[in-house]
Amino acid sequence: MSLDNDQSPNSSNEEIADKIPKHVAIIMDGNGRWAQLQGKGRVFGHKAGVESVRAVVTSARKLNVEALTLFAFSSENWQRPAKEVSVLMDLFMYVLTKEVKRLHKHNIRFQVIGDTQRFSEKLQKNIEKSETLTANNTGMVLSIAANYGGRWDIATAAKKLAEQVKSDELCLDDITEDTLNEHTCLATLPALDLLIRTGGDCRISNFLLWQAAYAELYFTDTLWPDFTEEAFLKALSVFDQRERRFGKTGDQIKSV
């Protein structure tokens, strides 16, 4: 699916229209296993997964999701085989040089979250170029988590607060959940509503630990290259059926 396809999302999922999440995050898992089922190498699955990214970005944009965050490469993924890491970096370069132009055409703001200092200088420059190109766009925000870890995000925010205390810019008693949140990677975006993981595993793998505190979690056995627009809409339909209480009772929520 291309971002240039302006057809409306599947009308058979009209039930999701009443409660569209403002912020959706996805752990895109299962590329390697999908490729192995096809009798191919793992890298084949990563390339196939790009089509699912296009499908989800297109659907989310048309449904007016305000923010979409995709887990592309964790800080732990450096431990994978060198060839696989190299292919992932090449795919990242492809997205930055080709796909970002399409995102810009559709008024999508693009950003990368994570410790990008470990990437090559060329890749870092392309990230900066892509973010600058889309910086003034006012549509959906697409965040790609690359060399990202939830613990790293929290630790980095804590370090920034410590530096402010050390320089007398902030008092120790002024540190709250809100002030820490201000220094996390996605601080300017709506709170995370829905976290999806494909591939069958029921864990969040150090992704958005802080942000996921009250997110609804949706796990599916579908491998990422098979995660179509229809599969995405099914996840949103399940979200629509959830009762979000945020610590209150069900009766309190219903009385509002």
Sequence and secondary structure as in RCSB ss.txt:
>XXXX:A:sequence
MSLDNDQSPNSSNEEIADKIPKHVAIIMDGNGRWAQLQGKGRVFGHKAGVESVRAVVTSARKLNVEALTLFAFSS
ENWQRPAKEVSVLMDLFMYVLTKEVKRLHKHNIRFQVIGDTQRFSEKLQKNIEKSETLTANNTGMVLSIAANYGG
RWDIATAAKKLAEQVKSDELCLDDITEDTLNEHTCLATLPALDLLIRTGGDCRISNFLLWQAAYAELYFTDTLWP
DFTEEAFLKALSVFDQRERRFGKTGDQIKSV
>XXXX:A:secstr
  TT      GGGGGGGG   SEEEEE   HHHHHHHTT  HHHHHHHHHHHHHHHHHHHHHTT SEEEEEEEET
TGGGS HHHHHHHHHHHHHIIIIIHHHHHHTT EEEEES GGGS HHHHHHHHHHHHHHTT  S EEEEEEEE H
HHHHHHHHHHHHHHHHTTSS GGG  HHHHHTTSTTTTS    EEEE SS    TTSSTTGGGG EEEE S  GG
G  HHHHHHHHHHHHH    TTS HHHHHH 
